[in-house]
């Protein structure tokens, strides 16, 4: 089965009683699965002939049904979809255009001027098709697909043919293109359907930007013939209103999004009683945030997983039952990201590729159909990332006696101070226990004696009657909080208070950017006495 087959399966299942009311809802309109499948076919026919097999087609847009159609139609035409992160700067977007060399781009008007500006300096031809309200003189999407031959033949494809080319977030350097085949994307969707607590009668809400790998969950939603509500982007009140209006039962969310919902002053004004299951991921979840969410919605199941762009989805999963067990008896389990899902093999290995014992730190290595094909035009990265058929994720984890895995850090985020390994996530989890800390990132900064020193960058909560933040605005006070709770070499030596921490579109804190800003001397640190 190919990714491009999914809309036809969804339309068939909806038409034959599995989900007769299934539709894609977006900003007050609804598109039936039958019409959506027809739209995908029409887009695929319009794309035939735009490039040779394997040519790239870029998409630069906020979430909308046409973007979802591109997920399936571009591979159906034998081409490769390249979604572009709309939050990137011009230089980063230019890098993707130069690296992927797309022959065509689907772009919303908001980014049309930027694309035209970047295109002016590129030698490669790039056809520009505008989604939505196209300005005069531009090629409008609806006119373009309407002109496509109704009987244009679509090419045949194999499951190992490339379907999507997704660029990594660049949190550790310049973004790399991860090439995902039909097989890897289907395996990622099927693995989620096997492992996650999804019922047959869900109403799903999609919050993440569709240029993110989180969009793979939409494949599973369509295969289940769920009604799907697309949000153009995440905004707290819009989210709460969508849950109330559409009686949402299931969605995935980033920890930063969930924290914003919990902190919103009007959260109690909305009816969220339809919610049955919330999955979270994309970055580490502070234990206090998930505890607060479980307390607010005691009837809602929570689940989480571990995955990445290169894995076309998740390969580890912590179930709702494990969350309940953690809340009742084993609070430490809330820090776990789960056990291996059925369609992936996961190991923890040392630098020589040998398995580490339970309780010991090792790098996550993964094998399975959903592992990506290769980094695009990057032989050095491919050589460094694969060993004996196993993909080395760059994430350091440990496994407990029950087989649950815990991510302790990104390998590149680990701090080495005085010869000791400091895992930034351990320090962050401790600081999150302080009631005044809303967000924190722990990174290493150069030190002339110790090699690196531990630095904490924090955003504080607004002071309330219940939470007085004043004791956390002094670095000495925070150091006093850490002293009895963590080894001395792990304690931050600098505290930096900020109004906001830089994040990717998926809510992941950009530590590489913070490390560079520290090196450039941008911040005004406060050190404990």
DAUR-V117636 format. One line per field, one symbol per residue. phi: phi as a letter, one per 30 degrees, with the letter a starting at -180 (. if undefined). A space follows every 10 residues. Layout:
phi: ???
This chain:
phi: .cedddeddd dddddcjdad cdaccahjcb cddddddddd dddddddejd adejdcbdbb addaeddddd ecdddddicb dbdcddcdde dddddddddd hdcabcbdee cddddddddd ccdddbdccc didddejddd eddddddded cedcddbcdc ddbbbccddi dckddcdcdc dedddddddd ddddcddcdc bdcccccddd dcdedddddd ddddhddbcc ceadbedddd ddeddchdcb acadeddddd dddddceddc dcdddcabcb liadceeddd ddddddbddc dbbbbbaaed chkcbbbcdd ddddddddbb edddddcjce ddcbcbbcbd dcicdcdeic daddcbbldd dddaddhbdd ddddcbbhic dcdiccbbbc dcidcbdcld edcdccciic dccedddddd dddddcccbb bcbcbebdcd ibbdbccbcc dddbddbcdd dcdcdddddd ddedcaeedc ddcbbbcbda cdbddciddd dddddddddd iddcdbcdd
